[in-house]
Amino acid sequence: MSKALSSIREYYLALLRRWGPQNWWPAQSRFEVIAGAYLTQNTAWINVEKAMMNLRQARALSVSRIRKIPITELEQLVRPSGYFRQKAQRLKTFIAYLDEKYGGSLDRMFSQETQKLRAELLALNGVGPETADSILLYAGNHPVFVVDAYTRRILERHRIIGKKIGYEEIRNLIESAISSTEPELLKVLEQGAEPRHPVSRMSRMQRSHLAQHYNEFHALIVRTGNEFCRSIPRCEGCPLRPFLPRHFVLTGGQQPRRRPNRK
């Protein structure tokens, strides 16, 4: 295993040992996950939760309800998530795709081969790799890793990747690193878990062991990014601090820089 792959696996194990499984995605249905994947684009999760609460109170968190609801009403329900007109239309577009290709059935859609379904999702308006992979992994139990801004930031600061590396390269790198992780590891560490979210129906759905490891690693990366690896890093207490490159230090909230040469 290359140094980059072994380092990524060490990061995952360190985060798992610190916090355990995280109960992500916090949703009660597959469509709720899909809606959340759209609404979280370009906004903080707290704003997504407000929009999801509106949808829940309006009993609009289902394929049939989104299909029937007027677009103007849907816009107001998702307004707290920002870009509400775009997001409302994108949800409508997803339903139209689901109806046309799979007769409105999420079961039929998610039964497709991973790469085929991923290509279809990426062809939809407003669906990029992160959104597509979130839907595939968290709603469909397809073993694909979700790369987000936190993933890129952490790996860049630890000098695992460069700034110009693309989404697919990062995804393939992480999937290669995690694919050899033991299936039993999550069960071993679950007793000492410090989950960030309460148990939900979707967080406890039956998954392949590989999909579950991708799920947990992404959730742990998000927690690390929220609590420590911010735009101005807070390295004290971070589970990944011991892995920072030996020849780099963080001082005064600045980006990693080289240690001065000693004469």
Secondary structure, DSSP 8 states (H G I E B T S, - for coil): --HHHHHHHHHHHHHHHHH-----S--SSHHHHHHHHHHTTTS-HHHHHHHHHHHHHTT--SHHHHHHS-HHHHHHHTGGGSSHHHHHHHHHHHHHHHHHHHTT-HHHHHTS-HHHHHHHHHTSTT--HHHHHHIIIIIT--------HHHHHHHHHTTSS-TT--HHHHHHHHHHHHTTS-TTHHHHHGGG---SS---TTTTS---HHHHHHHHHHHHHHHHHHHTSSSS---TT-TTGGGS-TTEE--TT---EE-----
